[in-house]
Amino acid sequence: MFEFEAYGAVRDFIELGGNVLLVIAFVTAVMWTLIIERFWYFRTGHKEETHRVQRAWDSRDDHSSWNAHQIRRMLISEVQQKLERGLNLIKTIVAVCPMFGLLGTVTGMIEVFDVMAIAGSGNARGMAGGVSKATLPTMAGMVAALSGMLFSIQLDRFARDESQRVSDQLEIVHE
Amino acid sequence: MTAARFPVAIGLAMVITFFLFWGMQALVTVTGELGDASGGSSIEFVRVKRDTTPEAKKREPPKREKPEQPPPPPQMNLAQNMNPSEGVGEIVPVVDTSVELASATSLGAGGADQDAVPLVRVEPQYPPRAEQRGITGWVEVGYTIAASGSVKEAWVIRSSPPSIFDRAAVTAVKKWRFNPRIEDGKPVERPGMATRVVFELGKKR
C-alpha cells in the first residue's frame, strides 16, 4: 500500500515539475549508479587488485634497480587508474545538476510569461503551473547535487588514501 | 566483473533516486492542517467608537464665470496611444483582425451542442519590412481548433500581396484560444475554420 502511495506521489510531483524534472531524475539515477558502482568496486575489486599488484611485486627478485622502480610506478598507477575511474564523471554530474535546475527555472518562467501574454496577469491560477515548473526543478537539482556531493568527496578521499597505501606496501629495498 | 556490477548498481540507484524524489515531494507538500493550526489563540478585532465627531469642513464652491462657449474638445490621437513603443515614426500600424466563422454552425443537433467560441485573439506582429515600405494587405488563414480549445493547425488559403504577411498571420492565429466545440457534452475538434487577417497602416495626423 505504501509503495503504491509513494509511487503516485512521486509521479504527481514529476508531472508538476515538467520535463526538466524528468531529466534531473534521469541524471540523478545515472549519478547514483556510478557512485554505487564505485563503492562496490572499493569493497571487492579493489582488494583483488591490490593483491595482484602485491604478488606481482613480491615475485620480483630485484627491488632496487631503475627498472624495478619503473615497474613499481606502473603497478601503482594501474591501481590508481582503476580506483579513479568514473570519479570525475561523478563530480561533473554533481556540478551539472544545479544547472539543470536553472534550466527548469528559465523554461518555467517562459511558460509563465506565455500565460501572461495570452490570459493577462490577472490569471494567477493559469500562472501557477508555470511557477511550479520553474521552482520544482530548481529544488530537485540542488537536492540531487547535495546528495551526490557528500559521497563524491568521500569517494575521492578513499581513492587517494588507497593509492597511497598501495604505494607504501610495495617496498623498495635500499642498498 | 564490471559487467556484473552495473545492472545491480542501476537498480539500487533507481531506488535511491525514487526515495530522493519522494523526499522532495514530501518537502513541498503542504499538510492539510493549515486551518486548525491557530486553534489556541486568535486575535479579535474590536471596533471602538470614537467619541469625537469629525469636524465638518465647509467648502465653498469656487465661483467662476461661465465661459461664453465651451472650449472645443481636445483632439485625441488614439493611434499614438496604442503604440507607445513605436517612437515618432511617420507610420503607425493599426492591425485589424476580424473573425469570420466561415461555415455555418449546426445548432439544430441538440441543446448541449455548442460551436467553438473565440476567447482570445492575438494581434499579429506587423512585419517590420512591410511596415517600412508601407505595404498593406490581407491573409486568409484556415485553421482547425483542437478539442482543448487551442488552434491545432493553421494554413494560408490566400493572401495579398503573396507571402509577405503569411508567417505573421499564421503565427498569430496559432496563438488564438477558443471555447471548444461541444458535441453531446464533450469537446471535439472543430475543423474548417477560416478568417481574414487584415494588415493596415494607419496614417498618423
Contacts between the chains, C-beta under 8 A, distances in Angstrom:
chain1	res1	chain2	res2	distance
A	6	B	18	7.7
A	6	B	22	5.2
A	9	B	22	6.5
A	9	B	25	5.1
A	9	B	26	7.8
A	9	B	29	7.6
A	10	B	18	6.4
A	10	B	21	5.0
A	10	B	22	5.3
A	10	B	25	5.8
A	12	B	25	7.5
A	13	B	21	6.2
A	13	B	24	6.8
A	13	B	25	3.9
A	13	B	28	7.5
A	14	B	21	7.1
A	25	B	17	5.9
A	25	B	21	6.2
A	28	B	17	4.7
A	28	B	20	6.4
A	28	B	21	8.0
A	29	B	10	7.4
A	29	B	13	5.0
A	29	B	14	5.4
A	29	B	17	4.5
A	30	B	13	7.5
A	31	B	13	7.6
A	32	B	9	8.0
A	32	B	12	7.3
A	32	B	13	3.4
A	32	B	16	4.8
A	32	B	17	6.0
A	33	B	6	7.0
A	33	B	9	4.8
A	33	B	10	4.9
A	33	B	12	7.9
A	33	B	13	4.0
A	34	B	9	7.8
A	35	B	13	7.6
A	36	B	8	7.9
A	36	B	9	4.1
A	36	B	12	5.0
A	36	B	13	5.8
A	36	B	16	7.8
A	37	B	2	7.9
A	37	B	5	5.2
A	37	B	6	6.1
A	37	B	9	4.3
A	40	B	5	5.2
A	40	B	8	7.8
A	40	B	9	6.5
A	41	B	5	6.8
A	45	B	1	6.0
A	45	B	2	7.9
A	45	B	5	7.9
A	117	B	122	7.9
A	118	B	120	5.6
A	118	B	122	7.0
A	118	B	175	6.6
A	118	B	177	6.5
A	119	B	120	7.1
A	136	B	24	7.8
A	136	B	28	6.9
A	139	B	24	6.2
A	139	B	27	7.3
A	139	B	28	7.2
A	140	B	21	7.1
A	140	B	24	5.8
A	143	B	20	6.3
A	143	B	23	7.5
A	143	B	24	5.5
A	144	B	20	6.8
A	147	B	20	6.0
